[in-house]
Amino acid sequence: MPKKVLSEFKVEYLQILDEEGNCDEALMPKLSNDEIKKLYEMLVLIRVFDQKAFNMQRQGRLGTYIQFKGQEACQVGSAFALNDDDFVFPMYRNSGLLIARKHPIVQVLQYWGGDERGLRSPPNVNNFPISIPVGTQEVHAVGAAWAAKLRGTKQIAATYFGEGGTSKGDFHEAMNFAGVFNAPVVFVCENNQYAISVPRKSQTKAETIAQKAIAYGFEGIQVDGMDIFAVYKSMKDAIEKARNGKGPTLIECFTYRMADHSTSDDASRYRTKEELEAWAKKDPIERLEKFMRKKGLLDDAYKEKVLKQSQETIEKAVTEFEKITAPDPKDIFKYVFAEMTQQQKEEMEEIFGK
Ligand SMILES: Cc1ncc(C[n+]2csc(CCOP(=O)(O)OP(=O)(O)O)c2C)c(N)n1
């Protein structure tokens, strides 16, 4: 038997923008100054949203909320490479992705306020509902991608999940099916180093998440998930490949969850202050700011203006959200099927009367 060296199967690691805001010009994707500003403005907007939503949860104005601080570049950078009519299958940590995908902010708040109407996709944008169960969205994405391929629409699907999600059977089924059927799908793993309290090293013995793609016969790449240019470039390349019939890609965005797992968690019970401080130095927004300052694209006045505008946009959405009347509880019965079953009618009557 010929012996293959394991290192032949190593995956690439991509970083374009380092922590000091220095950029590798040879690898830099084509982006105009206006586009770079747009990326920055979206990063700031979603961070302001994240903090506001967290505060509102603490004030009892929202239900459980899942923060994504630290992971903004994964969500904005990848969203920027997608077309509106591509299919996106997000996880619960993807509020920032939805906002970057034109989902009205008021609706995102509505969802976290317990109103499912918040997940209704805006017209002409194909955002599927957030998945709370870990891993189920990956198989849905492959189904949508395969359908697009059969229909010849040139749309692609992208699905988002954590590194913990890669231990689920669904992930492996989705990856296998995508490989066999050459489905136009991009798997985006936001490896934020923890699945609640389970650290990355206890999740898998594999050195990287990206290398899992090799077993399914397609490309996997690991990128610095706090480098928006690396995320954007890898996503753009993967999308182009998928649209041109060249199949799926797994992108592992190496990042960090700066906040608790959710509003019912306390990460200080399983993470050290030193670890948090070390990752804070890699912050995706500060890094882009450093780069933009060097290029003359950002000064204090612009920075302040972006922050103020973001705060105003979020406050406006909050005011609008708090005016929305709660949905009718009967909707739970009414909209499960196109027509209510006899049993549902009886149950509804039992609870709400005739
Ligand atoms: C099928 C299923 N099992 C268990 C849970 C409980 N649960 C919620 S989040 C989570 C950890 C997921 O970690 P990861 O996939 O790395 O994503 P992250 O939350 O870190 O973004 C678990 C086990 C769930 N939501 N769904």
The ligand as an ORCA input file, in Angstrom:
! r2SCAN-3c Opt
* xyz 1 1
  C     -30.108     19.637     18.813
  C     -29.691     20.477     19.962
  N     -29.011     19.929     20.975
  C     -28.616     20.703     22.018
  C     -28.946     22.029     22.060
  C     -28.488     22.882     23.241
  N     -27.436     23.785     22.812
  C     -27.708     25.064     22.534
  S     -26.364     25.889     22.015
  C     -25.364     24.557     22.189
  C     -23.885     24.653     21.860
  C     -23.612     24.901     20.418
  O     -22.299     25.339     20.226
  P     -21.757     25.733     18.804
  O     -22.373     24.870     17.767
  O     -20.286     25.752     18.863
  O     -22.314     27.200     18.556
  P     -22.135     28.519     19.425
  O     -23.308     28.571     20.378
  O     -20.836     28.458     20.112
  O     -22.205     29.651     18.463
  C     -26.101     23.472     22.642
  C     -25.535     22.147     22.913
  C     -29.679     22.556     20.978
  N     -30.012     23.846     20.905
  N     -30.021     21.766     19.935
*
